[in-house]
Amino acid sequence: MPRKPIHTSEGEPSFFYLMMAEGCFRRAVEHPAAGGTLREIGRNYLARAVGVTSVLESQPSHSCEGA
């Protein structure tokens, strides 16, 4: 069974990954000793949020025409 992306509409970044990134950035401020690692994890989540959008935009759109 194909997995559906956590995504509301084409052209928008994944809300799930944006929320995960935000949590990492918040914790980086609260825990300075682990700040660098948490920021890196947050950056990875941001890249995934944009990556979901890029993958969806590169797929051909399915039209209801001809049905």
Secondary structure, 3 states (H helix, E strand, C coil): CCCCCCCCCCCCCCHHHHHHHHHHHHHHHHCHHHHHHHHHHHHHHHHHHHHHHHHHHHCCCCCCCCC
